[in-house]
Structures are given as C-alpha cells and as structure tokens.
Amino acid sequence: MDGMEEEKTGRVFQRKEGNEEKDYGWAENEMDERKGMVETAKSKQHQKLLEEKKTQLSIHPQQRCGFRRAQRETETKRGNQGTKGEAESPQPEAPLPSKKAENLLKPLLFTVGFTGCSFGAAAILQYESVKSKVQSAMNAVKDKRRDSLEGHSESYWHNWWGQLTSFQRQAIMILSELGGFWSRLSEGQKTVAGLIALNTVVLCCWRIPSMQRFLVKYFVSDPASKTRCLPMILSTFSHYSVFHLVANMYVLWSFSTSIVSILGREQFLALYLSGGVISSFVSYISKTATGRLGPSLGASGSIMTILAAVCTKMPEAKLGIIFLPVFTFTAGNALKALAAFDMTGLLLGWKLLDHASHLGGLLFGVWYIKYGNDLIWKNREPLVKFWHELRNGSFGGPRPGGG
C-alpha cells in the first residue's frame, strides 16, 4: 500500500511540475513578444527622429546661403510634389528690397540734417568765438590800466605771497605748471584733448555692467537695430578696447595741429562729427546690400575723414610710422595705400575692420577739401548775418540811422 501511495504521489508531483513548466514556457513566450513589440516601437521612433534631423539639416543651409537658394529649392519641390509642395513653400521674398530702403531712409535724412546743422552751428560758434576774443582783449587792456593806476608794485605781490600758507603755495605752483603746459599746446591739440577725454569716459562706462545695455543700444551702430540714427554719431565716441582707443586717439592727436591750422577749430569739429555720421551711413549701405549685418563702433570713420583732408591739402608732406621712424612716405601715397587696403577688404569681405566706414570717411574728407569748403563754408555769410541780427535784437526791426 505504501508503494502504491508513493507512486500516486510521484505521478501527482510530475503532473504539477509539468504544468508549472508549461506555465513558465507560456510566460517566457509572452515576454519575448512584448520585447519584440517594444523594439519595433523604438525602431519606428528612431526612424522618425532621423527623418526630422534630415529635414532640419536641409533647412539650415538654406538659411545660411540666403533667400535665393531657398527660392530655387522650393521651385523644384513644387515641380516634384505638386500641390503639397505649394502648400509647404515659404512666402515670396519680393518685399525685402523696399523694407531695406525703408530702413535706410531715416539714417539718410539724419545724415543730411546732422551734417547741415554741424556746419551751421560751427559758423555761429566761430562768430561767437571771435566776438568773445575781441571782448576779452578789451577787458585785458582795461585791467592793465586799472592795475597801473592802483600802483600794485612788486613789493605788493611779494607781501601777498608771504601771507600764504605752504599748502596754498604748492597748489598755486601746481596750477601754474598745468597752465604752462596747457598754454604750450597748439589750438588743435587743445581741441583734440576734449575729444580724447570724451572717448575715455565712454571707455570707462563700458567697464560698468549696469551701463552696458544702454551703451549697446545707443553707442553701437547697427543697421539691424531698432535705434539706428543716434548711434551713427554716438558710436564715434565709443571704444570697447584700450588698444583701439589709443591707436585712434594717437592718429587724431598727430594730425590735430595741421587740420586745425588749415580749417580752424570750429570747421574742424564740424568736419569731424559729419565725417563720423557719413561714414556710419556708408557702413549701413554696405551691410544692408551685402547682408553682412553686424555692430560697429569707434572713431575710425571720423579720423579717416581728417586724415584724408590733411593728405589732400598737403600731399607732399612727409609721414612716418611710430614703430618704423626710418621709413617715411608722402601723404598722397599714404592716402592711396589706405584707399586700396580698405577697397580690397570691402570686396573680399574682411570682417576685422569696418572697411566701408573707412572708405566713406576717406572719400568725404577728399571731397570736402576739393569742393565742400567752397560750397559750404565760404557761403556761411547769410547765416552768420541772420544770427547777428537775431542776437542783437535788430532782426525785422528798424535799422540804425533809418527813418
């Protein structure tokens, strides 16, 4: 009996083990099917991602190469795909030239208006300067007569000096040294010293993080910016690097005495500021036409105007390089070399310098010396006369000696 029960129990255990084996086999088959479904889903997602990447990679080169290439590719897609290609094709780019012209209209009006106002203000400033010099000379004569009548001798000034403290004496000595240094400068160097001070202040402002957003908006010229007019003049006082500032100001300082002796202080300032605006506008035209948009800053355009004016007025003057004092050349040859260099950079698309701005300032400086001085500055008499009558209150009123 015991043997019979053992056999039965053994058969029962074998059946249970067989059923369990069947159950495990079914579970393994189900897991394999699920893995296969997951792998197929992953492969489909991977293929979709590859297709999306291919479409993305086919879009970016069109954007880099420009609108013409994109337009050609859309035309081929229209021929191959029919109505579907027509639905996916971008809008035509015909209105772009008019938009570019509109972007340059305000800078053009600003350039013309600012140039006219600069030379008009320079004429009035020269009138006021001459009048103040005459008045100061008359006052000096009166003061000299008064001192002679009061009898202030050397003993008087000696006693006055003896009453001062040591600190007051040192302060007076320092001020006298500074006054002597300032008096030894030429009129052109005195004028340029003010420009150098303004450029240095703007350079220091670039180092203040809270002011950089303001400086980028108003002291960097960019035809793609919303603010396009004011930066045309303010960017001429803006330098981001110390080397850029030192190089430009050294060239301006070197030519300051010559240009002011030729044109005068007021006419020099008008030419310098107008050259900066005109060179910025030429840069706008070049960047808009070529599509190479980007920011620009620096006084290079204004300095090229001054340099071209001096070289045109004195083409036989000898010039040299600070690091190569032995190597000299004429001003006329230097002007031709600079024009050739900037023209080459503009045609080849060099991006290190704003060659269009340099060429604009150079051409304006040459034009002003040859034709602009006779057309603009020598015809300032009606404006000065109008200002004189308006200042003295005789404009529109009865003239002295009239009935």
Salt bridges, closest charged atoms under 4 A:
GLU30 OE2 - ARG34 NH2 3.01
GLU73 OE2 - ARG69 NE 3.51
GLU128 OE2 - ARG391 NE 2.72
ASP143 OD1 - ARG146 NH2 3.49
GLU150 OE1 - HIS152 NE2 3.34
GLU266 OE2 - ARG265 NH2 3.20
ASP342 OD1 - HIS355 ND1 2.97
ASP342 OD1 - HIS358 ND1 3.36
ASP374 OD1 - LYS378 NZ 2.97
